[in-house]
Amino acid sequence: LAKKFGCQVKIKTGIQGEARVMAKKLCAGVFGCSIRKSTLFIFGGETTVTLPKVHGQGGRNQEFIVACLNYLKNKKISGNWCILSLATDGIDYHLGSAGGMIDNHTLETIKDNKIDLVKTLENHSSYDLLNKLGANLKICRPTGTNVCDLILFYREPV
């Protein structure tokens, strides 16, 4: 469908590892490459989150999204972009959330409100932050499927 709308599409499967590490790695790759037309990067796999005994709420897809915001907060990125990370079964640890979605406007909100992303990541409280930002992917019920997690990056050229 993205190709039908004139987007270039790049797909990579087998994504695994700690959500924070993968967020940094994928952001660096996606935002570090040059594009000439709108591009949709699709990643499939499943990241992990190593939790301490005491932690907040949020799943691996939500933590991935917050880690992306943390990585991108000090980068100079032009143009419109969007990142989506979701569990295909519809449940990202917290019942009622399938993951999260952010864009260049979310990043501006983080900067304008001086939100402490490092503290959010340290506390593993991504669910609460994404709820406040309106960036949590709300669901009505589980999907009944469980293929893998999907991570999508959309970028428009400058």
Rosetta silent file (secondary structure, phi, psi, omega in degrees, C-alpha in Angstrom):
SEQUENCE: LAKKFGCQVKIKTGIQGEARVMAKKLCAGVFGCSIRKSTLFIFGGETTVTLPKVHGQGGRNQEFIVACLNYLKNKKISGNWCILSLATDGIDYHLGSAGGMIDNHTLETIKDNKIDLVKTLENHSSYDLLNKLGANLKICRPTGTNVCDLILFYREPV
SCORE:     score description
SCORE:     0.000 S_00000001
   1 L     0.000  -41.325  178.371    0.000    0.000    0.000 S_00000001
   2 L   -60.920  -40.775  178.003    2.864    2.383    0.819 S_00000001
   3 L   -63.157  -37.487  179.154    4.381    1.710   -2.588 S_00000001
   4 L   -60.162  -31.393  179.385    1.021    2.440   -4.187 S_00000001
   5 L   -92.379   11.825  174.511    1.203    5.917   -2.624 S_00000001
   6 L    89.065   10.016  178.510    4.712    6.473   -4.002 S_00000001
   7 L   -84.217  146.178  167.349    6.751    5.547   -0.939 S_00000001
   8 E   -81.304  142.263 -178.799    9.957    3.651   -1.064 S_00000001
   9 E  -124.633  130.481  176.698    9.709    0.641    1.300 S_00000001
  10 E  -123.679  128.880 -175.766   12.589   -1.031    3.130 S_00000001
  11 E  -122.403  136.923  174.710   11.953   -4.190    5.171 S_00000001
  12 E  -140.629  131.084  178.534   14.150   -5.960    7.719 S_00000001
  13 E  -110.451  175.301  176.610   13.150   -8.897    9.891 S_00000001
  14 E    80.165   20.154  179.899   14.775  -10.648   12.837 S_00000001
  15 E   -68.595  126.831  176.747   15.028   -7.563   15.077 S_00000001
  16 E  -154.721  161.384 -178.843   15.936   -8.602   18.613 S_00000001
  17 E   125.723  179.061 -179.162   17.797   -7.305   21.640 S_00000001
  18 E   -62.243  131.524 -175.077   17.222   -4.807   24.427 S_00000001
  19 H   -53.230  -44.499 -178.401   14.563   -2.267   23.366 S_00000001
  20 H   -63.390  -41.439 -179.072   16.693    0.762   24.313 S_00000001
  21 H   -67.669  -44.593  179.784   19.706   -0.500   22.383 S_00000001
  22 H   -66.412  -35.166  177.525   17.642   -1.366   19.311 S_00000001
  23 H   -60.191  -47.736  179.925   15.898    2.030   19.421 S_00000001
  24 H   -62.638  -44.810 -177.766   19.235    3.809   19.265 S_00000001
  25 H   -64.804  -46.762 -178.578   20.537    1.498   16.543 S_00000001
  26 H   -69.144  -40.523  176.913   17.448    1.739   14.334 S_00000001
  27 H   -60.196  -44.863 -179.720   17.114    5.515   14.805 S_00000001
  28 H   -59.941  -42.428  179.998   20.764    5.994   13.869 S_00000001
  29 H   -68.859  -46.700 -176.754   20.288    3.917   10.729 S_00000001
  30 H   -69.080  -44.949 -177.395   16.986    5.404    9.622 S_00000001
  31 H   -86.380   -9.649  178.744   17.833    9.030   10.331 S_00000001
  32 H   -91.181   -9.830 -179.184   21.451    8.638    9.254 S_00000001
  33 L   -97.636  154.533  179.218   20.639    7.589    5.712 S_00000001
  34 L   -89.543  135.158  176.134   19.820    9.886    2.827 S_00000001
  35 L  -125.414  149.324  179.361   16.403    9.553    1.188 S_00000001
  36 L  -106.436  -20.618  176.820   15.084   11.134   -2.019 S_00000001
  37 L  -141.592  167.257 -179.284   11.423   10.295   -1.573 S_00000001
  38 L   -51.759  134.202 -174.392    9.099    9.400    1.264 S_00000001
  39 E  -131.647  136.286  174.435   10.297    6.144    2.789 S_00000001
  40 E  -111.729  118.302  176.564    8.683    3.565    5.045 S_00000001
  41 E   -99.599  123.344 -179.030   11.107    1.400    6.987 S_00000001
  42 E  -116.744  123.534  178.284    9.434   -1.761    8.326 S_00000001
  43 E  -118.783  138.493  176.801   11.131   -3.862   10.982 S_00000001
  44 E  -126.259  146.146  179.598    9.819   -7.120   12.409 S_00000001
  45 E   154.349 -151.677  178.558   10.989   -9.084   15.416 S_00000001
  46 E  -155.687  120.395  177.248   10.801   -8.783   19.146 S_00000001
  47 E   -88.457  176.106  178.396   12.885   -6.724   21.550 S_00000001
  48 E  -131.134  163.475  173.907   13.240   -7.295   25.281 S_00000001
  49 L  -133.609  125.516  176.395   13.331   -5.158   28.418 S_00000001
  50 L   -90.718  115.725 -174.743   15.358   -6.144   31.464 S_00000001
  51 L  -101.917  140.704  170.425   13.368   -5.003   34.489 S_00000001
  52 L   -76.618  172.604 -178.801   14.543   -4.362   38.039 S_00000001
  53 L   -58.646  -42.348  178.421   12.447   -5.710   40.907 S_00000001
  54 L  -106.278  125.668 -177.514   10.675   -2.354   41.299 S_00000001
  55 L  -155.995  163.789  178.274    9.543   -0.722   38.048 S_00000001
  56 L   -84.717 -160.074 -177.929    6.794    1.322   36.470 S_00000001
  57 L  -105.467  145.314  177.775    4.355    0.324   33.744 S_00000001
  58 L   146.593  151.161  179.904    5.070   -0.149   30.084 S_00000001
  59 L  -108.681 -176.043 -174.734    6.067   -2.816   27.624 S_00000001
  60 H   -63.492  -36.123  179.461    8.930   -3.321   25.205 S_00000001
  61 H   -71.060  -38.484  177.525    7.238   -1.399   22.373 S_00000001
  62 H   -67.301  -41.745  178.629    6.431    1.553   24.625 S_00000001
  63 H   -65.862  -37.187  176.248    9.984    1.560   25.993 S_00000001
  64 H   -57.386  -45.852 -178.582   11.310    1.405   22.431 S_00000001
  65 H   -63.344  -45.213  179.090    9.320    4.541   21.571 S_00000001
  66 H   -65.335  -37.727  177.855   10.533    6.470   24.645 S_00000001
  67 H   -65.681  -33.997  174.989   14.116    5.382   23.899 S_00000001
  68 H   -63.334  -46.416  177.909   13.681    6.744   20.351 S_00000001
  69 H   -58.330  -43.100 -179.309   12.559   10.089   21.779 S_00000001
  70 H   -63.659  -41.312  178.915   15.559   10.094   24.111 S_00000001
  71 H   -66.632  -41.674 -173.495   17.942    9.356   21.248 S_00000001
  72 H   -82.104  -14.915 -171.694   16.398   11.945   18.919 S_00000001
  73 L   -59.007  -28.728 -179.303   15.973   14.782   21.447 S_00000001
  74 L  -109.641   10.617  179.071   19.398   16.296   20.752 S_00000001
  75 L   -93.675  149.932  174.870   19.602   15.477   17.041 S_00000001
  76 L   -94.868  104.278 -177.852   18.959   17.971   14.274 S_00000001
  77 L  -122.416  124.538  178.894   16.315   16.292   12.166 S_00000001
  78 L  -101.609  157.718  175.930   14.446   18.134    9.440 S_00000001
  79 L    87.323  170.542  179.374   11.215   17.141    7.798 S_00000001
  80 L   -84.297  143.919  177.787    8.214   15.165    8.900 S_00000001
  81 E  -154.653  163.546 -179.825    8.645   11.722   10.392 S_00000001
  82 E  -152.037  143.376  176.079    6.747    9.179   12.460 S_00000001
  83 E  -129.026  132.874  178.549    7.703    6.067   14.462 S_00000001
  84 E  -129.097  133.606  174.772    5.290    3.302   15.452 S_00000001
  85 E  -134.440  123.956 -175.147    6.098    0.238   17.551 S_00000001
  86 E  -145.912  153.072  174.240    3.392   -2.299   18.311 S_00000001
  87 E   -90.653  126.153 -176.242    2.709   -5.824   19.466 S_00000001
  88 L   -67.811  -18.173  176.129    0.661   -7.671   16.841 S_00000001
  89 L   -80.758   -7.124  176.121   -1.266   -9.496   19.580 S_00000001
  90 L    88.535    0.351 -178.307   -2.468   -6.066   20.734 S_00000001
  91 L  -126.462  113.193  177.234   -0.995   -6.279   24.239 S_00000001
  92 L  -106.815   75.541 -177.031    2.290   -4.568   25.071 S_00000001
  93 L    67.290  -54.030 -177.292    2.599   -5.666   28.717 S_00000001
  94 L   -91.003  117.557  178.550   -0.155   -3.292   29.772 S_00000001
  95 L   -59.226  128.988 -177.722   -3.618   -4.546   28.859 S_00000001
  96 L   105.421   -3.436  178.195   -5.221   -1.810   26.774 S_00000001
  97 E  -135.222  133.144  177.278   -2.052   -0.755   24.972 S_00000001
  98 E  -100.486   -6.874 -178.036   -0.466   -2.289   21.893 S_00000001
  99 E   149.139 -144.873 -177.778    2.581    0.034   21.892 S_00000001
 100 E  -150.427  163.602  179.584    3.240    3.649   20.989 S_00000001
 101 E  -144.020  132.569  179.765    3.524    6.155   18.167 S_00000001
 102 E  -133.200  165.403  174.926    5.467    9.424   17.994 S_00000001
 103 E  -149.326 -173.585 -178.093    6.345   12.032   15.393 S_00000001
 104 H   -61.104  -29.201  178.184    8.302   15.258   15.009 S_00000001
 105 H   -71.643  -35.922  176.323    5.542   17.128   16.906 S_00000001
 106 H   -61.282  -42.289  179.516    5.846   14.739   19.877 S_00000001
 107 H   -62.648  -39.655  176.305    9.550   15.504   20.017 S_00000001
 108 H   -62.471  -41.061  178.199    8.790   19.237   20.076 S_00000001
 109 H   -61.895  -42.867  178.228    6.371   18.671   22.988 S_00000001
 110 H   -58.906  -47.528 -178.598    9.070   16.757   24.902 S_00000001
 111 H   -66.787  -46.329 -178.479   11.542   19.606   24.392 S_00000001
 112 H   -61.518  -35.560 -177.289    9.035   22.395   25.147 S_00000001
 113 L   -97.606    4.426  177.704    7.916   20.742   28.393 S_00000001
 114 L    48.970   49.160  179.962   11.420   19.652   29.427 S_00000001
 115 L   -75.852  132.113 -177.713   10.253   16.079   30.036 S_00000001
 116 L   -83.720   93.865 -178.620   12.918   13.897   31.650 S_00000001
 117 H   -72.004  -32.777  179.282   13.142   10.926   29.308 S_00000001
 118 H   -62.934  -44.159  178.599   16.140    9.433   31.115 S_00000001
 119 H   -63.656  -41.287  177.593   14.141    9.223   34.350 S_00000001
 120 H   -59.305  -44.041  179.069   11.214    7.671   32.470 S_00000001
 121 H   -68.828  -40.432  178.404   13.531    5.021   31.040 S_00000001
 122 H   -61.434  -37.896 -178.879   15.246    4.410   34.390 S_00000001
 123 H   -87.017   -5.788 -175.719   11.853    3.867   36.047 S_00000001
 124 L    52.018   49.098 -178.357   10.481    1.870   33.110 S_00000001
 125 L  -114.853   43.148 -176.892    7.390    4.090   33.197 S_00000001
 126 H   -65.815  -33.481 -179.334    6.866    4.512   29.458 S_00000001
 127 H   -58.389  -48.059 -178.311    3.134    3.730   29.641 S_00000001
 128 H   -62.429  -44.677 -179.893    2.423    6.774   31.843 S_00000001
 129 H   -63.502  -47.649 -178.809    4.479    9.141   29.687 S_00000001
 130 H   -63.825  -33.262  174.865    2.950    7.959   26.423 S_00000001
 131 H   -62.303  -46.413  179.659   -0.514    8.301   27.946 S_00000001
 132 H   -61.278  -34.365 -178.204    0.215   11.929   28.889 S_00000001
 133 H   -84.480   -7.597 -174.921    1.478   12.608   25.372 S_00000001
 134 L    69.590   28.572 -174.654   -1.489   10.911   23.698 S_00000001
 135 L  -112.237    7.281  177.930    1.014    8.574   22.066 S_00000001
 136 E   -83.443  134.909  177.252   -0.136    5.248   23.516 S_00000001
 137 E   -83.138  102.155 -178.394   -1.753    2.886   21.012 S_00000001
 138 E   -80.887  142.092  177.924   -5.061    2.110   22.692 S_00000001
 139 L  -128.860  159.097  177.643   -6.875   -1.090   21.878 S_00000001
 140 L   -90.285  -33.337 -177.498  -10.326   -2.443   22.645 S_00000001
 141 L  -164.139  163.210  175.518   -9.280   -6.068   22.932 S_00000001
 142 L   -58.705  152.705 -175.566   -6.450   -8.427   21.984 S_00000001
 143 L   -79.783  -21.180 -176.150   -6.171   -9.068   18.245 S_00000001
 144 L    84.207    6.512  177.046   -6.093  -12.856   18.465 S_00000001
 145 L  -123.539  161.670  173.204   -2.838  -12.935   16.492 S_00000001
 146 L  -156.266   78.256 -177.902    0.787  -12.991   17.575 S_00000001
 147 L   -83.580  -59.132  178.822    3.105  -12.767   14.594 S_00000001
 148 L  -175.324 -179.030  170.844    5.864  -10.507   15.950 S_00000001
 149 E   -86.713  147.353  176.935    6.330   -6.911   16.979 S_00000001
 150 E  -116.828  133.934  176.528    6.269   -4.356   14.178 S_00000001
 151 E  -124.139  122.318 -179.429    8.341   -1.196   14.157 S_00000001
 152 E  -120.678  132.814  172.451    7.661    1.345   11.424 S_00000001
 153 E  -116.676  128.091  174.958    9.622    4.486   10.654 S_00000001
 154 E  -117.412  129.780  177.174    8.174    6.913    8.105 S_00000001
 155 E  -131.902  141.372  172.194   10.307    9.760    6.782 S_00000001
 156 L  -106.295  143.773  178.493    9.682   12.467    4.251 S_00000001
 157 L   -69.163  156.662 -179.728   12.619   14.028    2.412 S_00000001
 158 L   -92.016    0.000    0.000   13.566   17.597    3.214 S_00000001
